[in-house]
Amino acid sequence: MIAGRLGETLAIARSGKSVGWSYSDCATGLCFAAILAHSTGGAVPSTPAIERLLVEYAEPPHLFIDPEAESDEEADRPDGYLVQAIVEGLTQAALDQETATSYLRWAEKVARARVDHVVSKKHRGAYRSAAETLVALGEHYAVTARPDSAATLIQKYRDRFNRHTAFKRELREVLSQSALGDTI
């Protein structure tokens, strides 16, 4: 991703699952956030849920960091270094329309599968991350001129899981920290 080769990252992520993104050997969460960040055209500051996911899955001790490295170079880097490097790399990633659409379809599929799995299986400890995933997808829709799709997506999951009050509480909180909170 830092080199702008989003396709190679997606090839790694496709072997991952829609759940278990918090494990260090799972590239799915980071690739999901990177695809959304790329599709928003670098609007990461206006998409706090996408930015939070990038930080969560890119910063140590997660993916692409060697905890046994003998160099102090990583320790000297400021917080957010990897996220900034990834965002800069994503600006270099030139995708044709068909490829970008394919990547977004994968991101939508994996996001929906993640939220469905976490909430339907009542993994309460993961409700927050499921809500962040859902809101990040909604932010993507809003920034790419599909605000109706964002509202429809959020309402669909509110209705679908209307008896899961803990999830709906997490969703409300994540929405309140997003620009979507004002529109949905």
PyMOL commands that set and color helices and strands:
alter all, ss='L'
color gray80, all
select helices_A, chain A and resi 6-13+28-39+44-46+48-58+73-76+81-92+97-120+124-143+147-160+165-176+180-183
alter helices_A, ss='H'
color red, helices_A
deselect
rebuild
show_as cartoon
